[in-house]
Amino acid sequence: MGCGTHPAPGGAELILSQAEHMVRLSPTPTSEVQVPVTAKLSKRFYDVLGEDIANELVDWFNAVDLSYRADLRELNELNFARFDAKLEQRLAELRVDLLRWMFGFWATTMLTLAGLTIALLHR
């Protein structure tokens, strides 16, 4: 992984290095998809805390990210279920209204045809 220097506020330079880890995006091992997550940390961060602790911190950040993704996925699934239930209810109401209107048009058409038939037969 590459290291680079970046200017920091106050004229200091930060030396950044990358710690790359894999994050599992799927809870089931059969459809496991791993995506590299790169966290850039200051070289001083690694120097002060040490390689192991800095990597543990990156792992913790990745675990929190994964946890938030799982929570967001669950929340989206719950919202979709609520949306789906409301949609089904509204479609059922629409079907009932549509059937009422269809029956009304059918009945008035039949009454009109019956009236025309009776009028034409009595001529």
C-alpha positions as CSV (number, residue, x, y, z in Angstrom):
1,M,0.0,0.0,0.0
2,G,1.2,3.4,-0.7
3,C,2.1,6.1,1.8
4,G,1.9,9.8,1.0
5,T,2.2,13.1,2.7
6,H,-0.7,15.5,3.0
7,P,-0.6,19.1,4.3
8,A,-2.4,19.5,7.6
9,P,-3.7,22.6,9.3
10,G,-0.9,24.7,10.8
11,G,1.7,23.8,8.2
12,A,2.4,20.3,9.5
13,E,2.5,17.3,7.2
14,L,0.6,14.1,7.9
15,I,2.1,10.8,6.6
16,L,-0.8,8.6,5.7
17,S,-0.7,4.9,5.2
18,Q,-3.5,2.6,4.2
19,A,-4.8,-0.4,6.1
20,E,-6.8,-2.6,3.8
21,H,-9.2,-5.2,5.2
22,M,-12.0,-7.3,3.7
23,V,-15.6,-6.8,4.9
24,R,-18.2,-9.5,4.5
25,L,-21.4,-7.9,3.1
26,S,-23.6,-11.0,3.3
27,P,-24.6,-12.7,6.6
28,T,-24.8,-16.1,4.9
29,P,-21.5,-17.9,4.1
30,T,-22.8,-19.4,0.9
31,S,-23.3,-16.0,-0.8
32,E,-20.4,-14.3,0.8
33,V,-19.1,-11.3,-1.1
34,Q,-16.0,-9.5,0.2
35,V,-15.2,-6.0,-0.6
36,P,-11.9,-4.3,0.3
37,V,-12.4,-1.4,2.7
38,T,-9.5,1.0,2.9
39,A,-9.0,3.2,5.9
40,K,-6.3,5.8,5.8
41,L,-4.6,6.5,9.1
42,S,-1.8,8.8,10.0
43,K,1.6,7.2,10.2
44,R,1.9,8.9,13.6
45,F,-1.2,7.0,14.6
46,Y,0.5,3.7,13.8
47,D,3.7,4.9,15.5
48,V,1.9,5.9,18.7
49,L,-0.5,3.0,19.0
50,G,1.5,0.3,17.2
51,E,0.6,-1.7,14.2
52,D,-1.6,-4.2,16.0
53,I,-3.8,-1.7,17.9
54,A,-4.2,0.5,14.8
55,N,-5.2,-2.5,12.8
56,E,-7.7,-3.5,15.6
57,L,-9.1,0.0,15.3
58,V,-9.5,-0.3,11.6
59,D,-11.2,-3.7,12.2
60,W,-13.5,-2.1,14.7
61,F,-14.4,0.7,12.3
62,N,-15.2,-2.0,9.7
63,A,-17.3,-4.0,12.2
64,V,-19.3,-0.9,13.1
65,D,-19.8,-0.2,9.4
66,L,-21.0,-3.7,8.9
67,S,-23.3,-3.5,11.9
68,Y,-24.8,-0.2,10.6
69,R,-25.3,-1.8,7.2
70,A,-27.1,-4.7,8.7
71,D,-29.3,-2.4,10.8
72,L,-30.0,-0.3,7.7
73,R,-30.8,-3.4,5.7
74,E,-33.2,-4.6,8.4
75,L,-34.9,-1.2,8.6
76,N,-35.3,-1.0,4.8
77,E,-36.9,-4.5,4.8
78,L,-39.3,-3.5,7.6
79,N,-40.2,-0.3,5.7
80,F,-40.7,-2.2,2.5
81,A,-43.0,-4.7,4.3
82,R,-45.1,-1.8,5.6
83,F,-45.2,-0.2,2.2
84,D,-46.1,-3.5,0.6
85,A,-49.0,-4.0,3.1
86,K,-50.3,-0.5,2.5
87,L,-50.1,-1.0,-1.2
88,E,-52.0,-4.3,-1.1
89,Q,-54.7,-2.7,1.1
90,R,-55.1,0.2,-1.3
91,L,-55.2,-2.1,-4.3
92,A,-57.9,-4.2,-2.7
93,E,-59.9,-1.1,-2.0
94,L,-59.4,0.0,-5.6
95,R,-60.6,-3.4,-6.9
96,V,-63.8,-3.1,-4.8
97,D,-64.4,0.4,-6.1
98,L,-63.7,-0.7,-9.7
99,L,-66.1,-3.6,-9.4
100,R,-68.8,-1.3,-8.1
101,W,-68.3,1.1,-11.0
102,M,-68.2,-1.8,-13.5
103,F,-71.5,-3.2,-12.1
104,G,-73.1,0.2,-12.2
105,F,-72.2,0.8,-15.8
106,W,-73.2,-2.8,-16.7
107,A,-76.6,-2.4,-14.9
108,T,-77.4,1.0,-16.6
109,T,-76.4,-0.4,-20.0
110,M,-78.7,-3.4,-19.5
111,L,-81.5,-1.2,-18.4
112,T,-81.0,1.1,-21.4
113,L,-80.9,-1.8,-23.8
114,A,-84.0,-3.3,-22.2
115,G,-85.8,0.0,-22.4
116,L,-84.9,0.4,-26.1
117,T,-85.9,-3.2,-26.8
118,I,-89.3,-2.7,-25.2
119,A,-89.8,0.7,-26.9
120,L,-89.0,-0.8,-30.3
121,L,-91.3,-3.9,-29.8
122,H,-94.2,-1.7,-28.8
123,R,-94.1,0.4,-32.0
